[in-house]
Amino acid sequence: MAYNTKFKSVKSVIEDAYRDSSAETIDYESAVADAVEMIDLIGIPYAYIEKHTNGIDSPVIEVYNYRAVLPYDLKTLKSMRKVTLDENNQVIRSEQMIDTPDIYHQTPRLNSTGTNYVEPTASGVIASLDEDDNLTTEQGEIVGTKAVSYTSVPYKYKVDNNIVFTNFKDGYLDIAYMGYPTDEFGMIIIPDDEKFSHAIKCYIIYKLDYRKWRVFPEKPGLKALLNVSEQNYYAAVSAARNKGHIPTVDQMESLKNQWLRSNYDINAHANGFRTMHDIQRRKF
């Protein structure tokens, strides 16, 4: 992708939008909501960052009565695992979880590989400890018994309406997900790119003009201004989205290697395709 890995606060973009729209006051709450809406409309994955609820980046999620609440800034869920904490709330153990359409709470099942049989013998030496912990032996019969081992099903989860349902009653979760990036003040940050910033600015201006037109639809000139703002933000969205599809140098190198693997004779046209049906010999 052509975007770099740097981010900047959306606050400067909001101020530019209000300055260009000649608005007297800045409604940050509405502007941030418009900016988040525009980020989703552009729809490129590089506008989000990977987050973890591992107790370091953010607190682990507690499961109570088979339920847990997903993070508020979650955009796309990647994976989930059950973690065990020590007395200092540090993760000391983790077990992977799998997504499933149904949840059964800790249903035990027979593990065929763990079933053992002790063959009985007619007689043998039986060792035991007496009251003084001294080892004693005696002759007797060893009776064999069937040893059955049970194991629990893997830990599973199901997501429904922002709630995680698990097959264990209580515990903690570490979730890896793509979420909205924020700064230390909780403000949304966006990719530090001119086209991306311009798209958000044009959308905020369009929303400002739209709200004015909704209040005074009969006022002359507002509809024409709204149409211009709408066209500007449409063009800005396309530019920002298309730039996100431009591959980097490493990605282009990977694409080149994939094409060369499928077409090993890149000079076949120059020799009249004389070697088209020859057996391919490749050296690694």
PATIBA-65245 format. One line per 10 residues: number of its first residue (from 1); for each residue x, y, z of C-alpha. Coordinates in steps of 0.2 Angstrom, whole numbers, plus 5000, padded with zeros to 4 digits. Example, Ala and Ser with C-alpha at 12.3 -4.5 7.8 and 13.67 -1.06 7.14 Angstrom:
2
1	5062:4978:5039  5068:4995:5036;
This chain:
284
1	5000:5000:5000  5006:5018:4997  5001:5024:5014  5016:5025:5026  5015:5019:5044  5013:5036:5052  4998:5043:5060  4992:5060:5066  4978:5067:5076  4962:5071:5067;
11	4960:5087:5077  4970:5097:5064  4959:5090:5050  4944:5096:5059  4951:5113:5062  4955:5114:5043  4938:5109:5038  4929:5122:5049  4941:5135:5043  4937:5132:5025;
21	4919:5131:5029  4919:5148:5037  4910:5140:5053  4911:5151:5068  4912:5137:5081  4919:5120:5081  4908:5105:5086  4921:5092:5090  4909:5079:5095  4900:5079:5078;
31	4916:5082:5068  4924:5066:5076  4909:5056:5073  4909:5062:5055  4928:5058:5054  4925:5040:5060  4911:5038:5048  4922:5043:5034  4936:5031:5039  4924:5017:5037;
41	4918:5024:5021  4935:5024:5014  4937:5006:5020  4955:5003:5019  4963:4991:5032  4978:5003:5034  4967:5015:5044  4966:5003:5059  4979:4996:5070  4981:4979:5078;
51	4977:4979:5097  4978:4966:5111  4969:4964:5128  4984:4956:5135  4986:4966:5151  5000:4976:5143  4993:4986:5129  4975:4986:5138  4968:4976:5152  4962:4958:5149;
61	4944:4954:5147  4935:4946:5161  4923:4932:5158  4908:4931:5170  4894:4918:5169  4900:4912:5151  4899:4930:5144  4911:4944:5141  4910:4961:5133  4920:4965:5117;
71	4931:4981:5117  4922:4997:5112  4934:5001:5098  4934:4984:5090  4932:4984:5071  4938:4967:5065  4941:4952:5077  4956:4942:5073  4959:4929:5086  4955:4925:5104;
81	4963:4915:5118  4960:4910:5136  4973:4916:5148  4977:4912:5166  4983:4926:5178  4995:4925:5193  4993:4935:5209  5000:4951:5201  4987:4950:5186  5001:4944:5174;
91	4998:4931:5161  5006:4915:5165  4997:4903:5154  4987:4904:5138  4976:4892:5128  4970:4895:5111  4951:4896:5107  4941:4892:5092  4926:4900:5084  4911:4889:5084;
101	4892:4892:5079  4887:4883:5095  4893:4883:5113  4892:4868:5125  4898:4871:5142  4913:4859:5146  4906:4843:5139  4918:4829:5143  4921:4816:5130  4930:4799:5130;
111	4948:4800:5124  4952:4784:5115  4971:4786:5115  4970:4788:5134  4961:4771:5137  4973:4758:5145  4971:4741:5151  4980:4731:5165  4981:4713:5160  4978:4702:5176;
121	4991:4689:5181  4988:4673:5190  5000:4677:5204  5014:4690:5207  5024:4700:5220  5013:4714:5227  5023:4728:5236  5016:4739:5249  5021:4750:5264  5017:4746:5282;
131	5013:4758:5296  5031:4763:5298  5033:4766:5279  5044:4750:5277  5042:4742:5260  5034:4724:5262  5031:4711:5248  5019:4697:5248  5014:4684:5235  4996:4687:5228;
141	4985:4689:5213  4986:4705:5203  4969:4710:5197  4968:4721:5181  4956:4735:5179  4951:4746:5165  4958:4764:5166  4948:4777:5157  4954:4794:5154  4943:4809:5150;
151	4947:4826:5142  4937:4842:5140  4933:4849:5123  4943:4864:5116  4939:4881:5123  4927:4889:5111  4918:4906:5109  4904:4913:5099  4901:4932:5096  4884:4939:5096;
161	4878:4957:5097  4895:4963:5105  4895:4949:5117  4907:4935:5118  4899:4918:5124  4912:4905:5130  4911:4887:5135  4919:4890:5152  4910:4900:5166  4923:4912:5173;
171	4940:4917:5167  4950:4929:5156  4952:4933:5138  4966:4940:5127  4958:4946:5111  4968:4952:5095  4958:4963:5085  4959:4978:5072  4953:4994:5080  4952:5012:5079;
181	4969:5021:5083  4969:5034:5096  4981:5045:5104  4985:5048:5123  4970:5059:5125  4958:5047:5117  4957:5057:5100  4955:5047:5084  4971:5047:5074  4972:5044:5055;
191	4985:5040:5042  4997:5054:5040  4993:5056:5021  4987:5071:5012  4973:5062:5002  4966:5053:5017  4966:5070:5027  4958:5079:5012  4944:5065:5011  4940:5068:5029;
201	4940:5086:5028  4929:5086:5012  4917:5075:5021  4916:5086:5037  4912:5101:5026  4899:5091:5016  4890:5086:5033  4891:5104:5038  4883:5110:5022  4870:5096:5023;
211	4865:5101:5041  4863:5119:5035  4852:5114:5020  4841:5103:5032  4837:5118:5043  4834:5130:5028  4830:5120:5013  4821:5134:5005  4836:5146:5007  4843:5150:4989;
221	4860:5144:4986  4862:5131:4999  4857:5117:4988  4870:5122:4975  4883:5123:4989  4878:5106:4995  4880:5098:4978  4897:5105:4976  4902:5098:4993  4895:5081:4989;
231	4905:5080:4973  4921:5086:4981  4920:5072:4995  4915:5059:4982  4931:5063:4972  4941:5063:4988  4935:5047:4994  4940:5038:4978  4957:5046:4978  4960:5040:4996;
241	4954:5023:4993  4964:5021:4976  4980:5026:4985  4977:5012:4998  4977:4999:4984  4994:5005:4977  5007:4991:4982  5023:4995:4990  5040:4990:4983  5040:4974:4993;
251	5023:4970:4988  5027:4973:4970  5042:4962:4971  5031:4948:4978  5018:4950:4964  5032:4950:4951  5039:4933:4959  5021:4926:4958  5019:4930:4940  5036:4923:4935;
261	5033:4907:4944  5017:4904:4933  5026:4910:4917  5044:4903:4918  5048:4907:4900  5046:4926:4899  5055:4927:4882  5044:4914:4874  5036:4927:4862  5054:4932:4855;
271	5058:4914:4850  5041:4910:4842  5035:4899:4857  5047:4885:4851  5050:4880:4869  5031:4880:4874  5029:4862:4877  5046:4858:4883  5048:4850:4900  5052:4864:4913;
281	5068:4862:4922  5070:4873:4937  5084:4875:4949  5082:4880:4967;
